[in-house]
Amino acid sequence: MDIQTSLEKRIAQHIAALTLQHLTRSNLVRDDIASDDPLLWVWQQPDRVVLIVNPLRVKNLDALTRPRFTHHLGTVLQGRRIVVTNHRGLFLQVGYYPEPVRELQARPLDLSAQPSALAVPIGMTARGSLWLTLTELDAVLIGGARRMGKTNLLHTWITALLQGAHARLILFDGKGGVEFARYANRARVRVVTDKLSPALGELFAEMHTRFDALKAARVASLAEYNRGRGEGARLERIALIVDELAYALDEPGVENVLVDLTARGGAVGIHPILATQRPSSDVITPRLKGNLVTRIALPVPDRASSMVVLDRAGAESIAKTPGRLLISHGARIVEAQAFFASGEGRAANDASGQPSAVSGRLSEREACVARAAIERGRFVIREIAEATGERLEYVNDLAKKWQLLGYLTEVKRNAQGHKLGRDITPALASALRN
């Protein structure tokens, strides 16, 4: 047996083990019969492994042929292609290696692409840019690990809604005003930096006032109420954006009001957008997230965190790139790369923590690293650090920043999954010239 065959045998065993684990967790394995027969037989082929399912050990064979099962199993198997056939037996054909990842590069937010005044940017997907309106989003939960791009995503939404000028914003800044203070003097914006409960109480009262107005007008929706009314008589939509839900929930009674707002607020144009860097069940309780119909997960450390945000696994397996996200909306899961906010939204920081413009200018220190990378044709952190004498931590942080700015691609891997480094884009050479 040659080395390659031995490697593929280990991969086949790994695929079988993960599939068995997924079937068990999905409650598809019968445990009411005693049998020495395995649940899966492994049959290796040159380009794939075929898992033959024992029909006597499965509760519902039809469930294994549904696209939902294939999609979930594909996530568990880290993007490997799966083909299910049900002809003279049920077979799961799985490729040995994951499918090449579609490259999703971070791009600056382009407000000229905003399709409507109430649309906010989700990011770049495999099919192009994705924007959704407040009406489509309704109530939103955003969760992700620290420094994975949650607050940047909120800045892009705020910037878009400010340009649209058709929504009122209530912004709760769990960082004491560090993030949202810059919006405090804008029209239609209220920034809350201390306690959320007073603003939340007013919003709760306004929700009931709006319900009374709709009832008096004998209409069932905000759109019907506003139809035919003049500018001053219309009820504008309100976005309640909470950056760090855990801090807001420290106040007594806040959770109860948020539960009511998420359940009923959308009908009268009030849209809670709740974000947290602690996606755990003690922060995002089942009663709170039950009516948060749109779920967005940025990279998280483990499967449990993904389950809390999305009610399914997957967010623990996406690229650990700031701004990479999975959005669950309209019974679909879409992967996207969020745009990065620029200008009024937020300033970028260089790897040393000092502000630098997103316009493309490089500091002398960054320019030295850029020249070394361009000479080599690829950005490999250890090689660049040795060539420039810089610390590995500095070069690694710089690589993450440049990837976010579109100067570098994601880390490339070979067929065996070994890291090859990042490719350099023409934008880095352009930034070096400026």
C-alpha positions in Angstrom: 0.0 0.0 0.0 1.5 3.3 -1.0 1.5 6.5 1.1 -1.4 8.1 -0.8 -3.6 5.0 -0.4 -2.8 4.8 3.3 -3.7 8.5 3.6 -7.0 8.0 1.8 -7.8 5.0 4.1 -7.4 7.2 7.1 -9.5 9.9 5.5 -12.3 7.4 4.7 -12.3 6.2 8.3 -12.5 9.8 9.5 -15.4 10.6 7.2 -17.2 7.4 8.4 -16.7 8.4 12.0 -18.0 11.9 11.5 -21.0 10.6 9.5 -21.9 8.1 12.2 -21.6 10.9 14.9 -23.9 13.1 12.8 -26.5 10.4 12.3 -26.5 9.7 16.1 -26.8 13.4 17.0 -29.6 13.8 14.5 -31.6 11.0 16.2 -31.7 8.9 13.1 -30.1 5.7 14.6 -32.4 3.0 15.9 -31.5 1.8 19.4 -34.5 -0.5 19.9 -32.9 -3.5 18.2 -30.0 -5.6 19.2 -27.7 -6.2 16.2 -24.0 -6.8 15.7 -24.2 -5.4 12.2 -22.6 -2.0 11.7 -24.6 1.1 10.8 -22.2 1.9 7.9 -20.0 -0.2 5.7 -17.0 1.7 4.1 -16.2 1.0 0.5 -13.2 2.9 -0.9 -13.1 4.1 -4.5 -10.2 5.9 -6.2 -11.7 9.4 -5.9 -14.3 9.0 -3.1 -15.5 6.8 -0.3 -18.9 5.2 -0.5 -20.7 4.7 2.8 -23.3 1.9 2.6 -26.1 2.5 5.0 -27.6 -0.5 6.9 -31.3 0.1 6.5 -32.2 -1.9 9.6 -30.3 0.5 11.8 -31.9 3.8 10.6 -35.2 5.2 11.8 -36.1 7.1 8.6 -34.3 6.4 5.4 -36.1 9.1 3.6 -34.6 11.7 5.9 -31.1 10.8 4.5 -32.2 11.6 0.9 -33.4 15.1 1.7 -31.3 18.1 0.7 -31.4 19.4 4.3 -29.6 16.3 5.5 -27.0 16.5 2.7 -26.4 20.2 3.4 -25.9 19.6 7.2 -23.6 16.6 6.7 -21.6 18.6 4.1 -21.0 21.2 6.8 -19.9 18.6 9.3 -17.6 17.1 6.7 -16.0 20.5 6.1 -17.2 21.1 2.6 -16.8 17.7 1.1 -19.1 16.9 -1.8 -21.8 14.4 -1.0 -24.0 12.5 -3.4 -26.8 10.3 -2.0 -28.2 7.5 -4.1 -31.1 5.2 -3.2 -31.1 2.4 -5.7 -30.9 -1.2 -4.4 -29.7 0.3 -1.1 -28.8 3.7 0.2 -25.3 5.0 -0.5 -23.5 8.1 0.6 -20.7 9.0 -1.8 -18.3 11.4 -0.2 -15.2 13.0 -1.8 -11.9 12.4 0.0 -11.0 16.1 0.1 -13.1 19.3 0.6 -14.3 21.2 -2.4 -12.2 24.3 -3.2 -13.5 27.2 -1.1 -15.0 30.0 -3.1 -13.0 33.0 -2.4 -14.9 35.8 -0.7 -12.8 38.9 -0.3 -13.6 41.8 2.0 -14.4 45.0 0.2 -15.1 48.5 1.3 -18.7 49.4 1.8 -20.1 51.0 -1.4 -23.2 53.0 -0.4 -24.0 53.7 -4.1 -25.0 50.1 -4.3 -27.7 50.5 -1.6 -30.9 49.2 -3.4 -33.4 51.1 -1.1 -33.4 53.4 1.8 -34.1 50.7 4.3 -31.6 48.2 2.9 -28.5 47.2 4.9 -25.4 45.3 3.6 -24.9 41.7 4.5 -21.7 41.2 2.4 -20.3 39.5 -0.6 -21.6 36.1 -1.4 -20.7 33.6 -4.1 -23.4 35.2 -6.2 -22.4 38.8 -5.6 -23.3 41.5 -3.0 -26.3 40.8 -0.7 -28.4 43.6 0.8 -31.6 43.0 2.9 -34.2 45.5 4.1 -35.2 46.0 7.7 -38.6 44.6 6.7 -37.0 41.4 5.4 -34.7 41.1 8.4 -37.5 41.8 11.0 -35.6 40.9 14.2 -32.0 39.9 14.2 -29.5 38.0 16.3 -25.8 38.5 15.6 -23.2 36.4 17.4 -19.5 35.8 17.0 -16.2 35.5 18.8 -14.3 38.5 19.9 -12.6 40.5 17.1 -14.4 38.6 14.4 -16.1 41.6 12.9 -19.4 41.9 14.8 -19.1 45.7 15.5 -17.8 46.4 12.0 -20.9 44.8 10.6 -23.1 47.0 12.8 -21.2 50.1 11.6 -22.0 49.2 7.9 -25.7 48.8 8.8 -25.8 52.1 10.7 -24.0 53.9 7.9 -26.4 52.6 5.3 -29.5 53.4 7.3 -28.2 57.0 7.9 -27.8 57.4 4.2 -31.3 56.1 3.5 -32.7 58.6 6.1 -36.0 56.6 6.4 -35.4 55.0 9.8 -34.9 56.1 13.3 -31.9 54.5 15.2 -31.6 53.7 18.9 -28.0 52.6 19.5 -26.9 50.9 22.7 -23.2 51.0 23.1 -22.0 48.4 25.6 -18.5 49.8 25.5 -19.5 53.1 27.2 -19.7 55.2 24.0 -16.4 54.1 22.4 -18.1 52.7 19.3 -21.3 54.8 18.7 -20.5 58.2 20.2 -19.6 59.4 16.7 -23.3 59.1 15.7 -24.7 61.1 18.7 -25.2 64.3 16.8 -26.9 62.8 13.8 -30.6 63.3 13.0 -32.9 60.4 13.9 -30.2 58.8 16.1 -30.2 58.3 19.9 -27.1 56.8 21.4 -27.4 55.1 24.8 -24.2 54.5 26.7 -25.4 53.9 30.3 -28.6 52.1 31.0 -30.8 50.8 28.2 -34.0 50.4 30.3 -35.3 54.0 30.0 -35.0 54.0 26.2 -36.4 50.5 26.1 -39.4 51.6 28.2 -40.1 54.4 25.8 -39.8 52.1 22.8 -42.2 49.6 24.5 -44.8 52.4 25.0 -44.4 53.5 21.4 -45.1 50.0 20.2 -48.4 50.0 22.0 -49.2 53.5 20.7 -48.6 52.3 17.2 -50.8 49.2 17.7 -53.6 51.6 18.8 -53.0 53.7 15.7 -53.3 50.7 13.4 -56.4 49.5 15.1 -58.0 52.9 14.8 -57.2 53.0 11.1 -58.4 49.5 10.7 -55.2 48.3 9.0 -53.0 45.3 9.8 -49.6 46.5 8.9 -47.4 49.6 9.0 -47.2 49.7 5.2 -51.0 49.9 4.9 -51.1 52.6 7.6 -48.5 54.7 5.8 -50.0 54.3 2.4 -51.4 57.6 1.2 -50.3 59.6 4.2 -48.2 62.7 4.0 -44.5 62.9 5.1 -45.3 64.1 8.7 -48.1 61.6 9.3 -46.2 58.5 8.4 -44.7 56.2 11.1 -41.0 55.6 10.4 -39.3 52.4 11.1 -37.1 52.1 14.1 -34.0 50.0 14.4 -32.9 49.2 18.0 -29.2 48.1 17.7 -27.7 46.6 20.8 -23.9 46.1 20.7 -23.2 43.6 23.4 -26.4 42.1 24.6 -24.8 40.6 27.7 -24.3 44.1 29.2 -27.9 45.2 28.4 -29.3 42.1 30.1 -27.6 43.0 33.4 -30.5 45.4 34.0 -33.6 43.9 35.6 -36.6 43.5 33.3 -34.7 44.2 30.1 -35.0 40.7 28.8 -38.8 40.6 29.3 -39.2 43.8 27.2 -36.9 42.6 24.5 -38.8 39.3 24.3 -42.0 41.3 23.7 -40.4 43.7 21.1 -38.9 40.8 19.1 -42.2 39.0 19.1 -44.5 41.9 18.1 -42.4 44.9 17.2 -41.9 44.1 13.5 -45.6 44.4 12.8 -45.4 48.1 13.7 -42.0 48.9 12.3 -39.7 48.3 15.4 -36.8 46.0 14.6 -34.5 44.8 17.4 -30.9 43.9 16.2 -29.2 42.2 19.1 -25.4 41.4 18.9 -23.1 39.6 21.3 -19.6 38.3 21.5 -20.7 35.8 24.1 -23.0 33.4 22.1 -23.9 31.2 25.0 -27.3 30.0 26.3 -27.0 32.0 29.5 -26.9 35.3 27.4 -29.1 34.2 24.4 -31.9 32.4 26.2 -34.4 30.3 24.2 -37.3 32.7 25.0 -35.3 35.6 23.8 -34.1 34.1 20.5 -37.4 32.4 19.7 -38.6 35.4 17.6 -35.2 36.6 16.3 -36.1 35.3 12.8 -32.8 36.3 11.1 -29.6 34.8 12.6 -26.1 35.8 11.7 -23.1 33.9 13.0 -19.5 35.1 12.6 -16.7 32.7 13.4 -17.2 31.0 16.7 -14.9 28.7 18.7 -17.0 25.6 18.9 -20.1 23.8 17.7 -22.1 24.7 20.9 -21.8 28.4 20.1 -22.9 27.8 16.5 -26.0 25.9 17.8 -26.9 28.8 20.1 -26.9 31.4 17.3 -28.0 29.4 14.3 -29.7 26.3 15.9 -27.3 24.3 13.8 -23.6 23.6 13.4 -21.4 25.3 10.8 -20.2 28.7 12.2 -17.3 26.9 14.0 -16.0 25.6 10.6 -16.1 28.8 8.5 -12.8 30.7 7.8 -11.6 32.5 10.9 -11.6 35.7 8.9 -13.0 38.9 10.5 -16.3 39.5 8.8 -16.9 36.0 7.4 -20.4 35.0 8.4 -23.3 32.6 7.9 -26.8 34.2 7.7 -29.9 32.1 8.3 -32.8 33.9 6.6 -35.9 32.7 4.8 -35.1 29.0 5.5 -31.7 29.3 3.8 -28.1 29.5 5.0 -25.8 31.8 3.0 -22.1 32.4 3.6 -20.9 35.9 3.1 -17.9 38.2 3.7 -19.1 41.5 5.3 -18.0 44.8 3.9 -15.7 46.9 6.0 -16.8 50.2 7.2 -14.7 53.2 6.2 -14.9 57.0 6.5 -17.6 57.9 9.0 -18.2 54.3 10.0 -14.9 53.6 11.6 -11.2 54.0 11.1 -9.0 51.1 10.5 -6.1 50.4 12.8 -2.7 49.2 11.7 -1.1 46.2 13.4 0.6 48.3 16.0 -2.7 49.8 17.1 -2.2 53.2 15.5 -5.0 54.6 13.3 -4.3 54.6 9.6 -6.4 55.6 6.6 -8.1 53.0 4.5 -7.2 55.0 1.5 -4.3 52.7 0.6 -1.4 54.5 2.3 1.2 52.3 4.0 3.5 53.3 6.8 7.2 52.9 6.2 7.1 49.8 8.3 4.2 48.3 6.4 5.9 49.3 3.1 9.0 47.3 4.0 6.8 44.2 4.6 4.9 44.8 1.4 8.0 45.0 -0.7 9.3 41.7 0.8 6.0 40.0 0.1 5.8 41.3 -3.5 9.4 40.1 -4.2 8.4 36.6 -3.0 5.1 36.5 -4.9 3.2 35.2 -1.8 2.6 36.2 1.8 4.0 33.5 4.1 4.1 34.9 7.6 7.3 33.1 8.8 9.2 33.9 5.6 8.2 37.5 5.6 9.2 37.9 9.3 12.6 36.3 8.7 13.2 38.5 5.6 12.2 41.8 7.3 13.3 41.1 10.9 9.8 41.8 12.2 8.1 39.9 15.0 5.8 37.1 13.9 2.9 38.7 15.9 3.3 41.9 13.9 3.4 40.2 10.5 0.5 37.9 11.5 -1.7 40.9 12.6 -0.7 42.8 9.4 -1.7 39.8 7.3 -5.2 39.8 8.9 -5.6 43.6 8.3 -4.5 43.4 4.7 -6.8 40.5 4.0 -9.7 42.6 5.3 -8.6 45.4 3.0 -8.4 43.1 0.0 -4.6 43.3 -0.3 -4.2 39.6 0.4 -6.4 36.6 -0.2 -7.4 34.0 2.4 -4.8 31.4 3.3 -4.4 29.0 0.5 -4.1 25.2 1.1 -2.9 22.3 -1.0 -4.9 19.1 -1.6 -3.8 17.7 1.7 -4.9 20.8 3.6 -1.5 22.2 4.3 -1.2 26.0 4.5 0.6 27.6 1.5 0.2 31.2 2.6 -1.8 34.1 1.2 -1.7 35.3 -2.4 -1.0 39.0 -3.1 -3.6 41.1 -4.9 -2.9 44.0 -7.2 -4.3 46.3 -4.5 -1.2 45.8 -2.4 1.1 47.0 -5.2 -1.3 50.0 -5.7 -1.2 50.8 -2.0 2.6 50.7 -2.0 2.8 53.2 -4.9 0.5 55.7 -3.2 
